[in-house]
Amino acid sequence: MKLIFQYLRRHIYIFLISTLFLTLEAVADLLQPTFMSYIVDKGVENADIRKILSYGAVMLCIVLLGAVSAVMRNIFASRTSQAIGKELRRDMYHRVQTLSLENIDRLQPASVITRITNDVAQIQEFINGMMRIMAKAPITCVGAIVLIIVQTPRQAPIMIAIIMVVAALIFGNVKIGYPRFAKVQNKLDKLNGVAREFLTSVRVVKAFNAEREEAKKFNMASNELATASTEALQVMSVFFPLINLSVNFGIVILLWISKSQDVSQIGKLMASINYMTQVLFSVTIISNVINVAVRAIASSRRIQEVLDEKPAQVVPDRPQRPEILGDICFEHVSFAYANAGKDALHNIDFHIKSGETIGIIGPTGSGKTTLINLILGFYDAQEGKVLIDGCDVKQIDKKWLRSAVAIAPQKALLFSGTIRENLLWGDSKADDEALQKAAEIACADFIQKTERGYDTVLGQGGVNLSGGQKQRLSLARALVRNPKILILDDCTSALDAETEAAVLRGLRSLSGSMTILLISQRISTVRKADRILCLEQGEMKGFGTHEELLASCPLYRDIYDSQIGGDSHGR
């Protein structure tokens, strides 16, 4: 609840205004039965038309006051709940942006999405309910009880007994319901994770006719969510009727006690019945809102976890901004992912000079991409140092570093919008000439063949392009930046041999002006690099030219033999 009230304080004036209107509405509701009793006991009983009309006019004014107050508190409540929801989503999104990939791995993307959407919605619902009816219910409930006791003191013991029973039931509802609603949110995380995994890999699922298996996984997660929700709602289904029964039982006792009441006081009896009905309505509202509050508390704790998440990477007090020329040095670097059984990289030690083109090759899982993640500062080395132009990556301002580095990942990630807008991610200030030059080097000549050229609109993820076209656009986007360090993470895997050769020729024309890290599993892609780094299971097996590795590195020689043939060593 601390988080909720923290955001409410930002809108305290609107909250107080809403509470004022809500209080006026509650007072108006409480006054109506009293004036109705006056009409019956003082007007109808004595056949006094003047009093009937005067009390009726007062009741009408009270009703109008209540109606206007209800409209105003609804407006303020809706505005406040929506504003707080917007702020929570904004703050969570900004917080996630400051976290490292290690934090995201731990929180899990599907869970983060659920917290930003569903958990925030739970808090919005609670705040809206609290400002609209939660504060009104206690005022109405307490006011009705006080008026019953004042008008009919004999009923005080009954009211005290009912209050104690209802309070015990509400406490039991919260105590038993909270852990169950927290479980519901966790199961929702799991369901979102399954759905997200299916949607991101739908082509593979369909290609392998695995729809039935994915449906089983989804149904299992959906059933677990349904079971958890049923268990939580069962608590409500037990306590709500008991609360209603307690209050209605009090009404029956009240009527029984009032059987000998003076006929001239029948108006007070009517008022007492109305007040007991208001108590029942208020208690029901309080129970409903408390159940919403239980969900909101569970959601607020999950949101607080994200907001309190400490970045795995320590930001230096004085981040450095060295001149980045492309000199890269790994000094006995080791790194392991969270909860991994072994190191992803172990004792990696090499030096890349500025302007070199370096090939990085190795089997799947050898640590090639992890190496790149450390250079970009996505993760911090746990042992040893990663140096860029003599400065530890941990000490470099990350925005400064990444402004001098560009990456074309293996999975080309494009965004909805035009081709031009995607290329401008590399450099928002680039002109048409720079875009065309980058596209030329990346062999993205297909752009000119599209109906609208650079203004062609791409679907989500570039769905209207082939895999090779997406890779070439991704490479062109990296080249637009004109970086000091260019990282190509197997970004030509979807290209045919002829196109790949043309792309590599274009990249060689940049040799000397930038450091190029060329990751691939193809010997043909890396063999003409200045030097080649060979990795296996996170360990460095060799670092040298193509000819040097053929002579000294068994792993590199095996890869060469498997791809090109053992009779071609000298070629």
Phi, psi and omega in degrees: 000337180302318180298316182298313181291332176299318179282330177296326181298334178292339182237036188299324183291316177296322179298317180293321178297316178299319180295323177299310179296322180295320178295318177299319179297317180296317178298319179298318179296323182287328183284334186299311178298325180296314179290331174296321178294324177297318180299318182287310187283326184255336182259299183294317182300321182260006181053040182261098183298322182299317179291323178300314181292318183293314178294325178296320179295320178297318179299320180297318178297321179296318179298317179297318178300316179297319181295314179298318180297320180297317179298315183293317181291329176295318180297311182292322180295316180295317180297317183292315182296320179291322179295318180292321177300317179297317181293320178297314179298317180297313183294322178294317181297315178296323180295316180299324179296333181275348183278154177276170179297331178296319177296316180296320178301319183288318181286331182075125183305318181298321179292321179297318179297317179299320182292321181289330184259286188294316182294321177295323178298322178298318180291321176301315181298320180294313181297318178298315179294321181296317182283335182271316188226336184298313181288330180290321185301311178298321180298313180296316183296310181295316180299318180295318179297315180298317181293324177297314182294320180294317184281325181224083184303333181298340184268002182302313180301323179296316182296319180296318180296318180297317180299317181295318179295314181296319179299319179296319180293319179296318178299317178297322179299315180293315184299318182275328186282327186304306181298331180287321178288328174296322178295324179300316181295323178294320178292327176294322174305312183296318179297316178297323178297316179296315180296318180296318180297320180294313185293327180282344181233031186299325181296317180295319180301313181291323181298327181260011180051043184259022181300321182296317180295319179292324177297322178297316180298317181293317180297323179295314178295321179294320178295321178296320177295316180298319179296314179296319179295320179297317179298320180292317181289334177297327176299314178297320183293340177272313187284324181300308179299325179295321177295315178298318180298318182298314182291317179295325177296323176296323178297318179298315179296319179301315179296323180295316179294327185275008184294334181260013184292148179300135182298330181290348179252022182297331178297320178295323177297317178300318180297319180297319178297317178298319180293323176295323176295320177295323177298314179300314180297317181294318180295321178297317179297314180301318179296316179298313182292326177296322176295320175295323179295323178299316177295318181296323179295315178299318180291321181295326178292322178292321177292320180298326177301319179291314182294331181268355181301123179274126180306133180296334179262127180280126179278124181296150179300320179233082181300140185268153177230071181289161173289117184267116181250344177112011177279124185235133181222127172256123180247095177049056185272133172230146181205141176225139176286158180300136178064014177276149182283338182210172181292139171281330174224140182223118174052052178276129185217111177199169181224128178247126179278152179302133177089356179282152169255118186244125173271141177235121185225155179165163180296167175302134180084014182276349178105014184296309182291326177299321177304315180294320179300325179288323179295320180283351180078019176293325175230159176257139176297137181273337174222146180079189182225146169250118184248134173245114183051044175081000182247132180299130181304327180298332184266352183273139173302120187298322178293322178296315180297311186287342175288341179257002181237143175228145182228138171245101186285164179299316176268105184293115181260109177249162185240156177300137183137192182275166175299319180300314181297324178292319180292328182289352171299328178295317179202109185296342182261004183295141178267178183299326181296318179294322178296316181294322179295316179297317180296326179293315179295322181279003181057036179268049182291346180296340181302316182292340182273350177285163187298321184241014176060230182291346178264011176294132182275130178263144173285176181302126181072013182069038186298336181270015175240157176283168179299317179294322179294320178296319179296320180291324175294320179298318177295317179298320178300319178294320182290331179302328181292338185052058189281168173276332177232121179248122182249121180244100186269082179053041188275006177243015185295334182266004182267149173287165187301320183293315180293319179299318179299319179294320178297316181295324176297318178297321180292324179296335177292342179268354183305132181098331180270342178207155174277127183243124175254114188250100181269133180197162172255005180256128175299320183299334181281323188257348192297333181265008175291160179301314175215162185231132175259125182250123182240151173207123179050043175081003181245148180276118181262343179183153178208110182178192178285170179304312182294321180296318181290323176300327183275331190241345187245107180301320181297313180298320180295321178296318179297317179299312181298321183289332184262324186245325178120139184290347182270008186242021185302325185275356186276000000 
